[in-house]
Amino acid sequence: MMHALRRLLTKPEENTLAAPPPDPASAAPQSQRAQEANAASGAKAPSEPQVARKRIIFDISDLIQFLRESRIPSGIQRVQLNIIHYAVTDFRDRTNPIIVYFDQAQNDWLHIPEDIFLAVYQATEAHDEADEEAFLTLMQGLSKHQPLAAHLASFSPRDHFLLVNLGSSWWIENYFQKIRELRKFYDLRYVPMIHDCIPLMVPEHCPRALVEDFRHWFFGAMLQADAVLTNSQWSGKDIRHHLNAAFPDAELPIHPIALNGNMRSHLAARALTEMDTVRHILPSKAPFILCVGTLESRKNHVLLFKAWARLIERHGIEAVPNLICLGRAGWLFDEPAEFLRTNPALHDRILLISSLTDGALATLYEECLFSIFNSFYEGWGLPVTESLSFGTLSLVASNTSLTEAGGKAAVYFRDNDLEDLSEKLEMLIFDTAKRLALRDHARAKAEIRDWRIVADEFIDRILATEPSAAQRQEKCLRLPLGHLIHLGKAPAATPPSERALGDLLRDGLNWHRPEDWGSWTKPGVARLCLPLPDDMAEQDFLFCLRLRGPAFATPIKINIFADGEHVFGPIERTIGRGKRLGLWFSLRLKAKQLRLDIDGGAGTSLGPNDRDVGIGVTHLMLCHAEDAEARRSFLRAFPEFGLASRIKGRAILERIDIPAP
């Protein structure tokens, strides 16, 4: 493994100048761009039309981010590694794979050659022996590879690309803007995997920032995705519930695919860690029960700890097996930690371990009396199927998707019921014959598949994806009349449709990330593309726009377009330092789309090591010209536009009449 990594690290770099990324302002057809890219790389332009191929683009951004912090993959990372591994090996002829990750420093997707991905895969599989320095160098070298747009330009313009993210992407700045920009140049279909809706279903068990970021991303994804993958019928139901609540008429293909991969079979080619090498984590050679899962409030460890305290009280500490809790520290573990601190007897029976290699984990699964998995809410429950794949009985909370993961093989206890949990534990610990009979039953009933079969199902679903996002946006995206639309991270009470609109109206790549107050544009021209309601044709209406100045006075220019045709401008104004500018445009148009090009000029720095920005855009509103209540609501929302404030120069409110074309 070490030599393979070093060979990859010393091979010549691929040609990163094969083609420039596409110019968003360019009107050149795809075929012309592809020919120019081939010419730049020294390749001959094809003399005959090429056969259209489907090519799956696997975005592994969160996998790379995770591996930069930990060599040992978690459950979701292992799922991605396994599926993509088969996509680039056994199923390569079907997938024509392209692997990318999002580089934050370059603000762009970068192409990862397949041999580099396989080196990363092998390094995570062989982390006991792999050279750490070589792995670090491999990860650091990822930023030297070719931008995705340049790589795509080398393919036939007739190819169909399917951008698939099997992990998460809500932390990537302006992710959907980047997808929409690629769609302007390529036939691109977007297929995210949504493992669960936990931040929407049980937000009390998640950090507030995660809840807001996920909510913001989720409703945008409902309009941007052409299909959605998920891991259980339960998660599919949750996704459908929130989709229907936000967009009642929306149709979106949602494909649940069970993650019941056979971990034991997957690890069979590697020697398992001998039990003696993991005995150092146990205070003695006593039997133990295994619990795998992040140490966080959602996993409800405190219920397990209370059950162990009850077992010790009833049966004595010598008769009670150890409980090994394997998982990284997560969110809100204070209550179970405090329970442990105030119950010293548990210190000799409960062990908290942050991580182990796959080999050591496999050994623990095989050697434990049984596994236990408790949670308030899950999207699937990988530790349950991992345990069953080793032939190990699993005691599981009866809720959410856990009954799908355990199927007919697991033993269940009533959700958050200490009495029932204690009874099931006593039965499994002290009735050996019953435990062994249930174990044999589990081995007969467990529905476990080879990971190759799981990957095959994923690939089938992905390749069958047809375009649907454009039709959904056409159906669901229209500016609501008389409602303020926030261009930043909207408050929690904001209706999901308006929350999604605020993000999707910002068009192109010349926007910074949304913030609580709104969004900064980048220096130069940023676009707002506004889908107009059908009943606005040939009527007078007002379009209200609120802008925020940066730390220095900023001259701006605004041009207005209707269905791509320039109808007014440039409107030139200067926004004073930190001032607010409210513009009310009076229009009468027969158009489906209104576009504003806002030019913030050369830009202003927000400070050392911070961003250069153009102008801040906070809110907009569309209303009938005679809708006095909508105008009053705009003024009530922004007191700075009151007469006294305007006289003192704190803000400017201006009406601009745009003549009909």
C-alpha positions in Angstrom: 0.0 0.0 0.0 2.8 2.5 1.0 4.6 1.9 -2.3 1.4 2.3 -4.3 0.7 5.6 -2.7 4.2 6.8 -3.4 4.1 5.8 -7.0 0.9 7.8 -7.4 2.4 10.8 -5.7 5.5 10.8 -8.0 3.7 10.3 -11.3 3.6 13.3 -13.7 0.6 15.6 -13.2 -2.2 15.4 -15.7 -2.5 18.4 -18.1 -4.6 20.9 -16.1 -4.6 23.3 -19.1 -6.8 21.1 -21.3 -9.6 23.6 -21.3 -10.6 26.8 -19.5 -13.8 26.7 -17.5 -16.8 27.8 -19.5 -17.4 31.5 -19.6 -21.0 32.2 -18.3 -21.3 35.1 -20.7 -20.3 33.1 -23.7 -23.0 32.2 -26.2 -20.8 29.7 -28.0 -22.6 26.3 -28.5 -21.4 23.3 -26.6 -19.9 21.7 -29.6 -17.7 24.7 -30.3 -16.5 24.8 -26.6 -15.6 21.1 -26.7 -13.6 21.6 -29.9 -11.8 24.5 -28.5 -11.0 22.5 -25.4 -9.7 19.6 -27.5 -7.6 22.0 -29.5 -6.1 23.5 -26.3 -5.1 20.0 -25.1 -3.6 19.0 -28.5 -6.4 16.6 -29.2 -8.1 16.4 -32.6 -11.7 17.5 -32.8 -14.0 14.5 -33.7 -14.7 14.4 -37.4 -18.0 12.4 -36.8 -20.8 12.8 -34.3 -20.0 10.9 -31.1 -22.4 8.5 -29.4 -24.1 10.2 -26.4 -23.0 8.6 -23.1 -24.3 8.9 -19.6 -21.6 9.9 -17.2 -22.0 9.8 -13.5 -20.2 12.6 -11.6 -19.7 11.5 -8.0 -19.2 14.5 -5.7 -17.2 13.3 -2.7 -16.6 16.7 -1.1 -17.8 15.7 2.4 -15.8 12.4 2.2 -12.6 14.3 1.5 -13.3 16.8 4.2 -13.9 13.9 6.7 -10.8 12.0 5.7 -8.7 15.1 6.2 -9.6 14.9 9.8 -9.9 11.2 10.3 -8.4 8.2 8.4 -11.1 5.9 9.7 -14.4 6.3 7.8 -17.7 6.5 9.6 -20.8 4.7 8.4 -21.9 7.3 5.7 -18.3 7.6 4.5 -18.0 3.8 4.2 -21.2 3.7 2.2 -19.8 6.3 -0.3 -16.5 4.5 -0.6 -18.1 1.2 -1.3 -20.6 2.4 -3.9 -18.1 4.5 -5.8 -15.4 1.8 -5.6 -17.8 -0.5 -7.5 -18.7 2.3 -9.9 -15.1 2.8 -11.0 -14.2 -0.9 -11.1 -16.9 -3.6 -11.7 -19.5 -1.1 -13.3 -17.2 1.3 -15.0 -18.5 0.6 -18.5 -22.0 1.6 -17.3 -21.1 4.6 -15.2 -18.3 6.3 -17.2 -17.4 7.8 -13.8 -16.1 11.2 -13.1 -15.0 11.9 -9.5 -14.9 15.4 -8.1 -14.7 17.3 -4.8 -15.3 20.9 -4.0 -12.1 22.8 -3.1 -13.0 25.7 -0.8 -9.9 27.7 -1.5 -10.5 27.6 -5.3 -14.3 27.8 -4.9 -14.7 25.2 -7.5 -15.1 21.4 -8.1 -11.9 19.7 -9.0 -11.6 16.5 -10.9 -10.0 13.5 -9.1 -8.5 10.9 -11.4 -9.8 7.4 -10.8 -6.4 6.0 -9.7 -6.2 8.7 -7.0 -9.6 7.8 -5.7 -8.7 4.1 -5.6 -5.5 5.0 -3.7 -7.7 6.9 -1.2 -10.1 3.9 -1.0 -7.2 1.5 -0.4 -5.7 3.7 2.2 -8.9 3.8 4.2 -9.2 0.1 3.9 -5.6 -0.6 5.1 -5.2 2.1 7.7 -3.4 -0.2 10.0 -0.4 -0.5 7.6 -0.6 2.6 5.3 2.1 5.2 5.4 0.5 8.2 7.2 2.9 10.7 5.6 2.1 9.4 2.1 -1.6 9.6 2.8 -1.3 13.2 4.0 0.6 14.1 0.9 -2.0 12.3 -1.3 -4.8 14.4 0.3 -2.9 17.6 0.1 -2.2 17.0 -3.6 -5.9 16.9 -4.5 -6.0 20.7 -4.9 -3.6 20.5 -7.9 -6.0 18.7 -10.2 -8.2 20.0 -13.0 -11.4 22.1 -12.5 -14.5 20.1 -13.3 -15.7 22.5 -16.1 -12.4 22.1 -17.9 -12.7 18.3 -17.6 -16.3 18.2 -18.9 -15.4 20.3 -21.9 -13.2 17.5 -23.2 -16.2 15.2 -23.6 -18.8 15.0 -26.4 -21.4 17.9 -26.2 -24.0 15.2 -26.6 -23.2 13.4 -23.3 -25.6 13.4 -20.4 -24.0 14.1 -17.0 -25.5 13.0 -13.7 -24.1 14.9 -10.7 -24.5 12.6 -7.6 -23.8 13.4 -4.0 -24.0 10.4 -1.7 -23.0 12.4 1.3 -23.9 16.0 2.2 -23.4 19.4 0.5 -25.4 21.9 2.5 -22.1 23.4 3.9 -20.8 24.3 0.4 -21.3 27.9 -0.4 -23.9 28.6 -3.1 -24.0 25.0 -4.1 -27.2 25.3 -6.2 -25.9 28.4 -8.0 -23.0 26.3 -9.2 -25.2 23.5 -10.4 -27.4 26.0 -12.3 -24.4 27.5 -13.9 -23.1 24.1 -15.1 -26.6 23.4 -16.5 -26.3 26.4 -18.8 -23.5 24.6 -20.7 -24.1 20.9 -20.2 -26.9 18.4 -20.0 -26.7 17.9 -16.3 -29.0 16.1 -14.0 -28.7 16.4 -10.2 -29.3 13.5 -7.9 -28.6 14.0 -4.2 -28.8 11.4 -1.5 -30.8 12.5 1.5 -29.9 10.1 4.3 -32.5 11.5 6.7 -34.5 14.6 7.6 -33.4 14.6 11.2 -32.7 18.3 11.4 -36.3 18.9 10.3 -37.9 16.1 12.3 -36.1 16.4 15.7 -34.3 19.8 15.6 -33.9 19.7 19.3 -31.2 17.1 18.9 -29.1 19.1 16.4 -27.0 22.3 16.6 -29.0 25.3 15.6 -26.6 26.2 12.8 -27.0 22.7 11.3 -30.8 23.0 11.4 -30.8 26.3 9.6 -28.2 25.2 7.0 -30.0 22.0 6.3 -33.4 23.6 6.1 -32.0 26.2 3.7 -30.4 23.5 1.6 -33.3 21.0 1.7 -36.0 23.2 0.2 -33.6 24.3 -2.5 -32.8 20.7 -3.3 -36.5 19.9 -3.7 -36.5 22.3 -6.7 -33.1 21.6 -8.1 -33.0 17.8 -7.9 -34.1 15.6 -10.8 -34.4 12.6 -8.5 -33.6 11.9 -4.8 -31.9 8.8 -3.4 -32.5 7.9 0.2 -31.8 4.9 2.5 -35.2 3.8 3.8 -38.9 3.9 3.3 -39.1 5.9 6.5 -36.7 8.6 5.2 -38.5 8.6 1.8 -41.8 9.3 3.7 -40.2 12.2 5.6 -38.8 13.7 2.4 -42.2 13.4 0.7 -44.0 15.0 3.7 -41.8 18.1 3.7 -41.9 18.3 -0.1 -45.7 18.2 -0.2 -46.0 20.7 2.6 -43.8 23.2 0.8 -44.8 22.5 -2.8 -48.1 20.7 -2.9 -48.2 20.1 -6.6 -44.5 19.1 -7.0 -43.6 15.7 -8.5 -40.1 14.4 -7.6 -38.9 10.8 -8.0 -37.7 9.6 -4.5 -35.9 6.2 -4.5 -35.3 4.4 -1.1 -32.4 2.0 -1.3 -31.7 -0.1 1.7 -28.2 0.1 3.1 -28.1 -3.5 4.2 -24.6 -4.2 2.9 -22.6 -7.1 4.2 -19.8 -5.6 6.3 -18.5 -9.0 7.2 -18.2 -10.1 3.6 -16.6 -6.8 2.7 -13.9 -7.2 5.3 -13.4 -10.9 4.6 -10.4 -10.4 2.4 -8.6 -8.7 5.3 -7.5 -10.5 8.5 -9.6 -9.5 11.4 -7.8 -8.0 14.4 -7.1 -10.7 17.0 -9.1 -10.3 20.2 -6.0 -10.0 22.3 -5.1 -6.7 20.5 -8.4 -5.1 21.5 -8.5 -6.5 25.0 -6.6 -3.5 26.3 -9.9 -1.5 26.0 -11.5 -3.8 28.5 -10.8 -3.8 32.2 -11.0 -7.6 32.3 -12.0 -10.5 30.0 -15.6 -10.2 31.0 -18.3 -10.5 28.3 -19.4 -7.3 26.7 -22.3 -5.7 24.8 -21.5 -3.3 21.9 -23.2 0.0 21.1 -22.0 1.8 18.0 -23.1 5.4 17.4 -22.1 9.0 17.8 -22.2 10.2 21.4 -25.0 12.7 21.1 -28.4 13.4 22.7 -30.3 11.8 19.7 -28.8 8.4 20.4 -30.4 8.5 23.9 -27.4 6.9 25.6 -28.8 8.0 29.0 -31.5 5.4 28.7 -28.8 2.7 28.3 -26.9 4.0 31.2 -30.0 4.0 33.4 -30.6 0.4 32.3 -27.1 -0.6 33.3 -27.5 1.1 36.7 -30.6 -0.9 37.2 -28.9 -4.2 36.2 -26.1 -3.5 38.7 -28.6 -2.7 41.4 -30.6 -5.9 40.8 -27.9 -8.4 40.0 -24.6 -7.0 41.4 -21.8 -5.5 39.4 -19.9 -8.8 38.9 -22.9 -10.3 37.0 -23.3 -7.4 34.6 -21.4 -7.4 31.3 -19.5 -4.4 30.1 -21.1 -1.9 27.7 -18.7 -0.6 25.1 -20.0 2.6 23.5 -18.1 3.3 20.3 -18.5 6.7 18.7 -17.2 10.2 18.3 -18.4 12.9 20.6 -21.3 14.7 19.2 -24.0 17.2 20.1 -25.5 17.6 23.6 -24.0 14.6 25.5 -24.2 16.5 28.8 -27.0 14.5 30.4 -25.6 11.0 29.9 -22.1 12.3 30.8 -23.5 13.8 34.0 -25.3 10.5 34.8 -22.1 8.6 34.4 -20.3 11.1 36.7 -22.8 10.8 39.5 -23.0 7.0 39.3 -19.5 5.7 40.1 -20.5 2.0 39.9 -21.0 2.5 36.1 -17.3 3.5 35.7 -16.3 -0.1 35.8 -18.9 -1.3 33.4 -19.3 1.4 30.7 -16.5 2.3 28.4 -16.6 5.2 25.9 -14.3 4.8 22.9 -14.0 7.4 20.1 -12.9 5.2 17.2 -11.3 1.9 16.2 -10.1 0.5 12.9 -12.6 -1.5 10.8 -10.7 -4.7 11.7 -11.0 -4.0 15.5 -14.7 -3.1 15.0 -15.3 -6.3 13.2 -13.7 -8.2 16.0 -15.9 -6.5 18.5 -19.0 -7.4 16.5 -18.0 -11.0 16.4 -17.0 -11.3 20.1 -19.8 -9.4 21.8 -22.7 -11.1 23.5 -25.0 -9.0 21.3 -25.2 -5.4 20.1 -27.6 -2.7 21.2 -28.8 0.4 19.3 -30.9 3.1 20.8 -32.0 6.3 19.2 -34.9 8.8 19.1 -34.7 9.1 15.3 -32.8 7.5 12.5 -32.6 7.6 8.7 -31.5 3.9 8.5 -29.3 2.4 11.3 -26.1 1.1 9.8 -24.8 -0.5 13.1 -27.9 -2.7 13.1 -27.2 -4.2 9.7 -23.5 -4.3 10.4 -24.1 -6.4 13.5 -26.5 -8.7 11.7 -24.0 -9.2 8.9 -21.6 -10.7 11.5 -24.3 -13.0 12.7 -24.6 -11.0 15.9 -28.0 -10.5 17.5 -29.0 -6.8 17.8 -31.3 -5.3 20.4 -32.9 -2.2 18.8 -35.3 0.6 19.7 -38.6 0.1 17.9 -38.9 3.4 16.1 -38.4 5.2 12.7 -36.3 3.3 10.2 -34.7 1.0 12.7 -37.4 -1.5 12.2 -36.4 -1.6 8.5 -32.8 -2.0 9.3 -33.5 -4.8 11.8 -36.4 -6.4 9.9 -37.5 -9.8 11.3 -34.0 -10.5 12.6 -33.6 -8.0 15.5 -35.0 -8.0 19.0 -36.9 -4.8 19.7 -37.7 -2.8 22.9 -40.4 -0.2 23.1 -39.2 3.3 22.2 -37.6 5.2 25.2 -39.1 2.6 27.7 -36.7 1.9 30.5 -38.8 -1.0 31.9 -39.1 -2.8 28.6 -35.4 -2.3 27.8 -34.4 -3.6 31.2 -36.5 -6.7 30.8 -35.0 -7.4 27.3 -31.5 -6.9 28.6 -32.0 -9.3 31.5 -33.5 -11.9 29.1 -30.5 -11.7 26.7 -27.8 -11.5 29.3 -29.0 -14.1 31.8 -30.9 -16.6 29.6 -28.2 -18.0 27.5 -30.3 -20.6 25.7 -32.9 -17.9 24.8 -30.1 -15.6 23.5 -28.6 -18.3 21.4 -31.9 -19.3 19.9 -32.7 -15.7 19.0 -29.2 -15.4 17.5 -29.8 -18.4 15.3 -33.2 -16.9 14.3 -31.5 -13.6 13.5 -28.9 -15.4 11.3 -31.7 -17.1 9.4 -33.9 -14.0 9.0 -31.4 -11.2 8.4 -31.7 -9.6 5.0 -28.1 -8.8 4.2 -26.8 -8.1 0.7 -23.3 -7.9 -0.8 -22.2 -4.3 -1.2 -21.8 -5.0 -5.0 -25.5 -5.6 -5.2 -26.3 -2.5 -3.2 -24.0 -0.4 -5.5 -25.7 -2.0 -8.6 -29.1 -0.8 -7.4 -27.8 2.7 -6.8 -26.3 2.9 -10.2 -29.5 1.6 -11.9 -31.5 4.3 -10.2 -29.0 7.0 -11.0 -28.7 6.1 -14.7 -32.5 6.0 -15.0 -32.9 9.6 -13.9 -34.7 11.8 -16.4 -34.7 15.6 -16.2 -37.5 16.9 -13.9 -36.1 20.0 -12.1 -36.9 22.5 -14.8 -40.6 21.5 -15.0 -40.9 21.6 -11.2 -39.3 25.1 -11.0 -41.6 26.3 -13.8 -44.6 24.9 -11.9 -43.6 26.0 -8.4 -41.4 29.1 -8.8 -43.3 32.3 -9.2 -42.8 35.5 -7.1 -45.7 35.7 -4.7 -47.4 39.1 -4.9 -47.2 41.4 -1.9 -44.7 39.2 0.1 -41.2 40.2 1.1 -38.6 37.8 -0.1 -35.4 37.6 2.0 -32.1 37.1 0.0 -30.3 35.7 3.0 -30.9 32.9 5.5 -34.5 33.4 6.1 -36.0 33.2 9.6 -37.3 29.8 10.7 -41.0 30.9 10.3 -40.5 31.8 6.6 -42.6 29.6 4.4 -40.4 27.0 2.6 -41.4 28.2 -0.9 -40.3 31.8 -0.1 -37.1 30.4 1.6 -36.2 28.5 -1.6 -37.0 31.5 -3.7 -34.6 33.7 -1.9 -31.8 31.4 -2.7 -32.8 30.5 -6.3 -33.4 34.1 -7.5 -29.7 34.8 -7.1 -28.4 33.7 -10.5 -24.9 33.1 -11.6 -21.6 32.8 -9.6 -21.2 36.5 -8.6 -22.8 36.1 -5.2 -21.3 35.4 -1.8 -23.0 33.0 0.6 -26.3 34.0 2.2 -26.1 35.6 5.6 -28.7 36.4 8.2 -29.3 39.9 6.9 -29.0 39.1 3.1 -26.3 38.5 0.5 -23.2 40.4 -0.7 -22.6 40.4 -4.4 -19.1 39.9 -5.6 -17.3 42.8 -7.4 -18.7 43.2 -10.9 -22.2 42.2 -12.1 -24.6 40.0 -10.1 -27.9 38.9 -11.5 -31.4 38.5 -10.0 -33.7 36.4 -12.2 -37.3 36.8 -11.2 -40.0 34.5 -12.6 -43.2 36.6 -12.9 -46.7 35.4 -12.1 -48.8 34.7 -15.2 -51.4 37.3 -14.2 -48.9 40.1 -14.2 -49.0 40.5 -18.0 -50.2 44.0 -19.2 -50.7 45.2 -15.6 -49.0 47.9 -13.7 -46.8 46.6 -10.8 -44.1 47.6 -8.4 -40.9 45.8 -7.9 -39.2 46.8 -4.6 -35.5 46.2 -3.9 -33.6 46.9 -0.7 -29.8 47.4 -0.9 -27.2 47.8 1.7 -23.9 49.7 1.4 -20.6 48.3 2.5 -18.0 50.2 4.6 -17.3 52.7 1.8 -19.5 54.7 -0.6 -20.2 52.4 -3.5 -21.4 53.5 -7.0 -23.7 50.9 -8.6 -25.4 50.4 -12.0 -28.6 48.5 -12.5 -29.9 47.3 -15.9 -33.3 45.7 -16.3 -34.2 42.9 -18.8 -37.5 41.3 -19.7 -37.2 37.8 -21.2 -33.6 38.5 -22.0 -34.2 41.8 -23.8 -32.8 45.0 -22.3 -35.7 47.4 -21.4 -34.2 50.0 -19.1 -31.0 51.3 -17.7 -28.4 51.8 -16.6 -29.7 53.3 -13.4 -26.7 54.8 -11.7 -26.7 55.5 -7.9 -24.1 55.8 -5.1 -24.9 54.1 -1.8 -23.2 55.8 1.1 -21.2 54.0 3.7 -23.4 51.6 5.5 -26.6 53.3 4.1 -29.7 51.6 2.8 -31.2 52.2 -0.6 -34.8 51.3 -1.4 -35.8 51.3 -5.0 -39.4 51.0 -6.2 -39.6 50.2 -9.9 -42.9 50.9 -11.6 -43.3 48.6 -14.6 -45.8 47.2 -17.1 -44.4 44.2 -18.9 -45.6 41.3 -20.9 -42.9 38.9 -19.9 -42.3 35.6 -18.0 -39.0 36.7 -16.4 -37.6 39.9 -15.1 -33.8 40.2 -14.7 -31.8 42.8 -12.9 -28.1 43.1 -13.5 -26.6 44.8 -10.5 -23.0 46.1 -11.0 -21.2 46.8 -7.8 -18.1 48.0 -9.6 -14.5 47.1 -8.4 -15.7 46.2 -5.0 -14.8 46.9 -1.4 -12.8 44.7 1.1 -14.6 43.7 4.2 -11.3 43.6 6.0 -8.0 41.7 6.3 -8.3 38.1 5.2 -12.0 38.7 4.4 -13.9 39.0 1.1 -14.2 41.6 -1.5 -17.8 42.6 -2.0 -19.9 44.7 -4.4 -23.2 45.6 -2.8 -25.5 44.0 -0.3 -29.0 42.8 -1.4 -31.3 42.1 1.5 -35.0 41.9 0.3 -37.3 42.3 -2.7 -41.0 42.4 -3.2 -43.4 42.3 -6.2 -46.9 43.8 -5.9 -49.7 45.3 -7.9 -49.2 49.1 -8.3 -52.5 49.8 -6.5 -51.7 47.5 -3.6 -51.4 50.1 -0.8 -51.2 47.5 2.0 -48.1 45.8 0.4 -46.4 49.2 0.1 -47.2 49.9 3.8 -45.9 46.5 4.8 -42.6 47.2 3.1 -42.3 50.5 5.0 -43.2 48.9 8.3 -40.6 46.2 7.8 -37.9 48.8 7.2 -38.3 51.8 9.5 -35.2 53.5 8.1 -37.3 54.5 5.1 -39.5 56.6 7.3 -39.5 60.4 6.5 -37.5 61.5 9.5 -34.8 58.9 8.8 -34.6 59.9 5.2 -34.3 63.6 6.1 -31.3 62.7 8.3 -29.6 60.9 5.4 -29.7 57.4 6.9 -31.5 55.9 3.9 -32.8 56.7 0.5 -36.2 55.6 -0.9 -36.8 56.3 -4.5 -39.4 55.4 -7.1 -38.3 54.8 -10.7 -40.9 54.7 -13.5 -39.9 52.4 -16.3 -41.8 53.1 -19.6 -43.5 50.2 -21.3 -41.4 48.9 -24.2 
